[in-house]
């Protein structure tokens, strides 16, 4: 898969990378998991954790 800033990145690939950027920009604590099958991103999951100061 080409990088998001490559000239030959398709619109659908750019949408995938935009979703990944949104997930990472909007999470303070947690994980973002990217699932790849046959060299293509097939799934993006985000898990958020809440942290409390004591």
N, CA, C and O atoms as a GROMACS GRO file, in nm:
protein
  216
    1UNK      N    1   0.085  -0.117   0.000
    1UNK     CA    2   0.000   0.000   0.000
    1UNK      C    3   0.089   0.123   0.000
    1UNK      O    4   0.190   0.127   0.072
    2UNK      N    5   0.054   0.221  -0.079
    2UNK     CA    6   0.133   0.343  -0.091
    2UNK      C    7   0.111   0.433   0.029
    2UNK      O    8   0.008   0.424   0.096
    3UNK      N    9   0.208   0.519   0.056
    3UNK     CA   10   0.193   0.615   0.165
    3UNK      C   11   0.088   0.718   0.127
    3UNK      O   12   0.062   0.741   0.009
    4UNK      N   13   0.028   0.780   0.228
    4UNK     CA   14  -0.083   0.873   0.207
    4UNK      C   15  -0.042   0.994   0.122
    4UNK      O   16  -0.127   1.050   0.052
    5UNK      N   17   0.083   1.035   0.125
    5UNK     CA   18   0.124   1.152   0.050
    5UNK      C   19   0.180   1.118  -0.087
    5UNK      O   20   0.229   1.206  -0.157
    6UNK      N   21   0.174   0.994  -0.127
    6UNK     CA   22   0.222   0.952  -0.257
    6UNK      C   23   0.127   0.998  -0.367
    6UNK      O   24   0.006   1.005  -0.345
    7UNK      N   25   0.180   1.030  -0.484
    7UNK     CA   26   0.098   1.079  -0.594
    7UNK      C   27   0.000   0.973  -0.645
    7UNK      O   28  -0.104   1.009  -0.699
    8UNK      N   29   0.031   0.845  -0.629
    8UNK     CA   30  -0.057   0.739  -0.680
    8UNK      C   31  -0.142   0.675  -0.570
    8UNK      O   32  -0.183   0.559  -0.584
    9UNK      N   33  -0.169   0.747  -0.463
    9UNK     CA   34  -0.258   0.697  -0.358
    9UNK      C   35  -0.402   0.718  -0.404
    9UNK      O   36  -0.439   0.829  -0.442
   10UNK      N   37  -0.481   0.612  -0.400
   10UNK     CA   38  -0.620   0.623  -0.443
   10UNK      C   39  -0.703   0.696  -0.338
   10UNK      O   40  -0.661   0.711  -0.224
   11UNK      N   41  -0.822   0.740  -0.380
   11UNK     CA   42  -0.913   0.808  -0.287
   11UNK      C   43  -0.950   0.719  -0.170
   11UNK      O   44  -0.956   0.766  -0.056
   12UNK      N   45  -0.975   0.590  -0.194
   12UNK     CA   46  -1.014   0.500  -0.086
   12UNK      C   47  -0.899   0.480   0.013
   12UNK      O   48  -0.922   0.472   0.133
   13UNK      N   49  -0.775   0.473  -0.036
   13UNK     CA   50  -0.660   0.461   0.054
   13UNK      C   51  -0.645   0.588   0.137
   13UNK      O   52  -0.614   0.581   0.256
   14UNK      N   53  -0.666   0.703   0.076
   14UNK     CA   54  -0.656   0.829   0.150
   14UNK      C   55  -0.761   0.836   0.259
   14UNK      O   56  -0.734   0.888   0.367
   15UNK      N   57  -0.882   0.784   0.234
   15UNK     CA   58  -0.987   0.782   0.335
   15UNK      C   59  -0.947   0.692   0.452
   15UNK      O   60  -0.975   0.725   0.567
   16UNK      N   61  -0.883   0.580   0.423
   16UNK     CA   62  -0.836   0.490   0.530
   16UNK      C   63  -0.734   0.563   0.616
   16UNK      O   64  -0.744   0.560   0.738
   17UNK      N   65  -0.635   0.627   0.554
   17UNK     CA   66  -0.532   0.698   0.630
   17UNK      C   67  -0.591   0.814   0.707
   17UNK      O   68  -0.546   0.844   0.818
   18UNK      N   69  -0.692   0.881   0.652
   18UNK     CA   70  -0.760   0.989   0.724
   18UNK      C   71  -0.828   0.936   0.850
   18UNK      O   72  -0.822   0.999   0.955
   19UNK      N   73  -0.892   0.820   0.839
   19UNK     CA   74  -0.956   0.758   0.956
   19UNK      C   75  -0.853   0.724   1.064
   19UNK      O   76  -0.877   0.745   1.182
   20UNK      N   77  -0.739   0.672   1.022
   20UNK     CA   78  -0.632   0.638   1.117
   20UNK      C   79  -0.581   0.764   1.185
   20UNK      O   80  -0.560   0.765   1.306
   21UNK      N   81  -0.561   0.872   1.108
   21UNK     CA   82  -0.516   0.999   1.167
   21UNK      C   83  -0.618   1.051   1.267
   21UNK      O   84  -0.581   1.098   1.375
   22UNK      N   85  -0.747   1.043   1.234
   22UNK     CA   86  -0.852   1.088   1.326
   22UNK      C   87  -0.851   1.007   1.455
   22UNK      O   88  -0.864   1.063   1.564
   23UNK      N   89  -0.835   0.875   1.444
   23UNK     CA   90  -0.833   0.791   1.564
   23UNK      C   91  -0.715   0.828   1.653
   23UNK      O   92  -0.732   0.838   1.775
   24UNK      N   93  -0.598   0.848   1.595
   24UNK     CA   94  -0.480   0.879   1.677
   24UNK      C   95  -0.483   1.021   1.730
   24UNK      O   96  -0.431   1.047   1.838
   25UNK      N   97  -0.543   1.114   1.657
   25UNK     CA   98  -0.553   1.252   1.704
   25UNK      C   99  -0.651   1.266   1.820
   25UNK      O  100  -0.635   1.355   1.904
   26UNK      N  101  -0.753   1.181   1.824
   26UNK     CA  102  -0.861   1.196   1.920
   26UNK      C  103  -0.850   1.103   2.041
   26UNK      O  104  -0.947   1.088   2.115
   27UNK      N  105  -0.736   1.041   2.061
   27UNK     CA  106  -0.721   0.949   2.174
   27UNK      C  107  -0.609   1.000   2.264
   27UNK      O  108  -0.501   1.036   2.217
   28UNK      N  109  -0.635   1.004   2.394
   28UNK     CA  110  -0.532   1.046   2.489
   28UNK      C  111  -0.461   0.925   2.548
   28UNK      O  112  -0.338   0.923   2.558
   29UNK      N  113  -0.538   0.824   2.589
   29UNK     CA  114  -0.483   0.698   2.638
   29UNK      C  115  -0.559   0.585   2.571
   29UNK      O  116  -0.682   0.591   2.561
   30UNK      N  117  -0.490   0.483   2.526
   30UNK     CA  118  -0.555   0.368   2.466
   30UNK      C  119  -0.472   0.310   2.353
   30UNK      O  120  -0.351   0.330   2.346
   31UNK      N  121  -0.540   0.239   2.265
   31UNK     CA  122  -0.470   0.173   2.154
   31UNK      C  123  -0.548   0.192   2.025
   31UNK      O  124  -0.671   0.203   2.025
   32UNK      N  125  -0.474   0.194   1.915
   32UNK     CA  126  -0.532   0.188   1.782
   32UNK      C  127  -0.470   0.067   1.715
   32UNK      O  128  -0.348   0.058   1.700
   33UNK      N  129  -0.555  -0.027   1.674
   33UNK     CA  130  -0.507  -0.151   1.613
   33UNK      C  131  -0.544  -0.150   1.465
   33UNK      O  132  -0.660  -0.127   1.429
   34UNK      N  133  -0.446  -0.176   1.380
   34UNK     CA  134  -0.467  -0.182   1.236
   34UNK      C  135  -0.449  -0.326   1.194
   34UNK      O  136  -0.344  -0.386   1.218
   35UNK      N  137  -0.552  -0.383   1.131
   35UNK     CA  138  -0.547  -0.522   1.084
   35UNK      C  139  -0.518  -0.522   0.934
   35UNK      O  140  -0.583  -0.452   0.857
   36UNK      N  141  -0.420  -0.604   0.894
   36UNK     CA  142  -0.379  -0.611   0.754
   36UNK      C  143  -0.395  -0.755   0.705
   36UNK      O  144  -0.352  -0.848   0.772
   37UNK      N  145  -0.456  -0.772   0.588
   37UNK     CA  146  -0.468  -0.902   0.522
   37UNK      C  147  -0.421  -0.886   0.378
   37UNK      O  148  -0.465  -0.796   0.307
   38UNK      N  149  -0.332  -0.973   0.336
   38UNK     CA  150  -0.278  -0.970   0.200
   38UNK      C  151  -0.223  -0.832   0.163
   38UNK      O  152  -0.239  -0.786   0.049
   39UNK      N  153  -0.158  -0.766   0.259
   39UNK     CA  154  -0.094  -0.638   0.233
   39UNK      C  155  -0.189  -0.519   0.228
   39UNK      O  156  -0.147  -0.410   0.191
   40UNK      N  157  -0.315  -0.538   0.264
   40UNK     CA  158  -0.414  -0.429   0.261
   40UNK      C  159  -0.476  -0.411   0.398
   40UNK      O  160  -0.501  -0.509   0.469
   41UNK      N  161  -0.499  -0.288   0.437
   41UNK     CA  162  -0.566  -0.259   0.564
   41UNK      C  163  -0.711  -0.300   0.551
   41UNK      O  164  -0.782  -0.254   0.462
   42UNK      N  165  -0.755  -0.387   0.642
   42UNK     CA  166  -0.894  -0.434   0.638
   42UNK      C  167  -0.976  -0.386   0.756
   42UNK      O  168  -1.099  -0.391   0.752
   43UNK      N  169  -0.910  -0.340   0.863
   43UNK     CA  170  -0.984  -0.301   0.982
   43UNK      C  171  -0.901  -0.208   1.067
   43UNK      O  172  -0.779  -0.221   1.075
   44UNK      N  173  -0.969  -0.111   1.130
   44UNK     CA  174  -0.905  -0.020   1.225
   44UNK      C  175  -0.992  -0.018   1.350
   44UNK      O  176  -1.112   0.008   1.342
   45UNK      N  177  -0.932  -0.046   1.465
   45UNK     CA  178  -1.004  -0.047   1.592
   45UNK      C  179  -0.938   0.051   1.688
   45UNK      O  180  -0.816   0.063   1.691
   46UNK      N  181  -1.020   0.122   1.765
   46UNK     CA  182  -0.968   0.212   1.867
   46UNK      C  183  -1.028   0.174   2.002
   46UNK      O  184  -1.148   0.151   2.013
   47UNK      N  185  -0.943   0.169   2.104
   47UNK     CA  186  -0.986   0.140   2.240
   47UNK      C  187  -0.937   0.254   2.328
   47UNK      O  188  -0.818   0.284   2.331
   48UNK      N  189  -1.028   0.317   2.400
   48UNK     CA  190  -0.994   0.431   2.483
   48UNK      C  191  -0.991   0.391   2.630
   48UNK      O  192  -1.075   0.314   2.676
   49UNK      N  193  -0.893   0.445   2.703
   49UNK     CA  194  -0.884   0.423   2.847
   49UNK      C  195  -0.900   0.556   2.917
   49UNK      O  196  -0.854   0.660   2.868
   50UNK      N  197  -0.964   0.553   3.030
   50UNK     CA  198  -0.978   0.674   3.112
   50UNK      C  199  -0.881   0.664   3.228
   50UNK      O  200  -0.875   0.562   3.296
   51UNK      N  201  -0.805   0.769   3.251
   51UNK     CA  202  -0.709   0.773   3.362
   51UNK      C  203  -0.755   0.880   3.460
   51UNK      O  204  -0.797   0.988   3.421
   52UNK      N  205  -0.747   0.847   3.590
   52UNK     CA  206  -0.789   0.939   3.695
   52UNK      C  207  -0.671   0.964   3.788
   52UNK      O  208  -0.604   0.871   3.832
   53UNK      N  209  -0.646   1.091   3.818
   53UNK     CA  210  -0.541   1.128   3.915
   53UNK      C  211  -0.594   1.101   4.054
   53UNK      O  212  -0.711   1.127   4.082
   54UNK      N  213  -0.508   1.050   4.142
   54UNK     CA  214  -0.548   1.023   4.279
   54UNK      C  215  -0.484   1.121   4.371
   54UNK      O  216  -0.505   1.114   4.492
   0.00000   0.00000   0.00000
